[in-house]
Every structure is written in C-alpha cells, then in structure tokens.
C-alpha cells in the first residue's frame, strides 16, 4: 500500500517559491536597481535567501519526499523538520527579523539534510551517494561559518560546494547506465577531489582556494560535457531533448565559472566575483532546476507537469541574459551588467509562469481523463 505523504509538502514548496521571488528582488536591489525594499539589509540577504531559503528548502523537501516514498524511515514526518527550518529561517531573513535566529534555523535544516544523506549512504553505499552527503556537509559547514560571523563570501564557497556536489553526485548516479570504465570514473573523482580541496583551502587561503576550486569546476564541467548522458540526447524529441539541452548548457556554464574563478581568484565583491558566482549559480544551478522541474515538481506535488515547447523560452532568456551580464562584468560596464541581471530575473519569473500554466493544463487533462 502506498504511503500518503504528510501535508506540509505543497505549502513548503510554495514557501520556497516565495523565497525565490524575494531572493530575485533582493538580487535586483544588490545589482543596482533602486527599487523599494522591505528593510535596509534586504539587498545583502540575496545570497542567503536564494541558497539557504529557496534552494536549501527545495533540495531538502525533495529528499524528504524520496525517503518517504521509498519507505526507508519509520516516521518520515520527522524529516520535515529540515525544510520547515530552512523555510522559516528564510522568512525571518526576508522580513529583517531575528537575523541570528534565521541563521540558526537554516543551519538546523542543513544538519537534518546531512542526517538524511548519511542514512541514504548507509542504506546504499556508493560513491555518488557519498559525494551528495559531502555536499550536505559542505552546506552545514558554510552555515556554521555564517553563524560564526565569517564573511558571506567565505560561506558562499561552501554553499557552492553543496550545490555542485549534490548535482554532480546525481549525475554520476544516472551515468551508471553508460557503464563507465575505471579511468572515466577516476577522472570524475579527481575533479571532485580538486574542487573539495579548493573549498577547504579557501578557509585559510581564500585566493588560492578559490583558484583551486575553479580548476575543479572546470574539470567537472568538461567531464559532464564529455561523458554525461545528456550529450547523447541532444537530438531526441520533446521533454528529453529539452532536458538534455538545459543540462548541456549548464555544464558549459560550470566550466566557464571555473575559468572565471581561476582568472579572478579571491575577490569577494565587485564584477569578477559577480561573474564567476553567477555563472555557477545562474548558468549551472538554475539550468539544472529548469531541466529537472518537469520531473521533480510532479514527484513533490503529486501533480502532472506536461512538457511544453514554451519551456525553451525561459531557458533561452536565462542564458542570453547571463551572457550580457558576464560581458558587463568582464568589460566593467555596470549598465549592461544591471540589465543582464534584470533579464535574468525575467527568465526566472517566466520559468514560474510557464510551470504554473503547465500544471494547470496537466490538472485539466487529468480531470478530463477521469470524466
């Protein structure tokens, strides 16, 4: 008998999307658009809202749903403590209340995710699950640095490792269908080791660590471009083709982020920092979200999300806008950078709109099938 999921799933996803909208607004303030803010420090909350609030809640929620449906834990409702903590922490950050409390709650949520990933590793010990567990630990360590008063740029290095290792581990797991040889898997693990080494080094030698991590990102991106299954599905049809292109473009941005990190090194603000960080977080991470949304959202919400060719619109706007933004950064053209950032925000809003339209269409098709 299929276990019914606890009720907070849909409300938590909606809260995560609210934090995404708040993070977008804070990002536009941070990049220079003089628009209203909920509180004086809202612009500085952009990174924590996007990573701890939106992405952390989304990833933790997806893991809870996966564990509950696999019936690997007796009381899956307890695991909702993780995404609930990150969502509430993000809301406190959004309204400018209890900054310490918000950091503590996000750190608590990341600790719960570490426990979930370690449980998965113990049940299914494999290199890909170990890498994803390492990503969860990196998120927790970044949050502890943030809680300890270290600069957000230093915490962001660990937050980036959380996202890269989580996605990298998932892609390694899916690549098992290709029966990769020992040399190819060794190259992947080498890229992982280089990236982790740079992340750790950045704690003591920020400039050196960022450059070593950049080399790891470049190696990661090139490996995924060469060996991931997405490259073999670029000429498929429908949703498979869209997913393949979203993944492939994301891998290219991961390699670009690595090159930019190698060039700019340990800058913690300004155009160089904006360039490599958003090549990673927008170009790579959000491409992964666009690619997996038609799979993850139905799993979380138990509602269909039919593929539509409209999905190519938000994918195209995201990448074209990011090109403009990076050119503005590298060429020290703040106006171009600002407009690129605004178009990036438009791409994310278009993604939400296209997703809602497809969910509505899927519900109507489901109702029609029942009738």
Steps between C-alpha positions, in 0.01 A plus 500: 500500500639841400575724796325836500740788534458745790313821426783763510640404157303744281508793748876459541552505124291818480710653780816407309364675191413807710860508621615470138295809411643683802851395405448628145383838633795520740734415214365783287555738791853367544587541134403867506129539425360764736169341588313474833636261764329338797790597727843668466697172485282325245755532219763328716255212556500402131745209526364347820140530373583326173725225637384438855139605455401386151752238385559352844127460564437359153781241518417398858131466409581282199712272721221468758251403230744245355567340838130492587398334175780244523377426854857501629412666832221420743393857569569710188303794643791566738725572201282799411682679780777573249306686227272659763805644679657639181169645382430674832861620517464644151177676595665659804783617276248638252319717753823611670415348836724280712806475276677265744187287531475475121860378471447247780186365330670467161795326668255265674336419168837423343587273794179302441593466133841363603324235708273409206791469258701288744199270541480464123873428481482233770206334325658524154877553539635631171730778383214714368308492831823578689558803276145626562548448874821704478298773331255509791793521746643790297169685532500446876860620533424809293204578724716458811754745354214742433374451855851561632516841335734415213451699177215377283743455209683231700174326588395521134798286400359218712143568386618467141663167589165383638331563167780376273555177695127430531448538126826325415410200714159475335653509154756235596216278620308545175815437293505139624288408198803583284721244680790741543844345515737542794701779332190710430371461855848583625493827307169588665633423846814700422288804410304449822818482706643813339181695563478386863868580556445855372194544720694394809806709408282809463443493876869583559615641165193641332668603174684171451197298603264672255746441215541132585122466530474675163726234350271238652190671351667511159586130524145420618345692213724341236433152640125553488516640148702200384350208690153586635204334335354841405746539214357187338143630512534843342331375183209326674148641505264668743587519869806278461656745255415803715650337809814405308554855373436654842754262655755548223486880520528480879814289473652757265430775757661292773817488291476876436458561874817300558695708250372826650589381854849411379542845346347716773607293801415613849295810434205516737304783336479691173468395134740203513325347797159560341618338176628165627236468773202557269648289221488225763170575675293627207667335202561161658263458796188655347556311177484185713177625660348574159604154379364309799187704579275282276619199704542639853187714526258214415685276750470760776145617427353178357370712213589464131722759330466438124791612284439800275723657232446824696764371743766594246407867550616523862807291419600730213437823693704373797809423295487803270454729800788333682727559200412870517564505874840330473604735217397790723709359784810421297481825302425709811172622351265535798198600289527184288556293814191654661278431198637148472402446863150634435457263206626213717220583744254507209616151398430362848156663507427360152603157629248527784227619262563220249504246783168621642336494156619142443382387845157649423494326164602172662220528756244563225626200303481284813142613570402435140646149519298428816180624337 
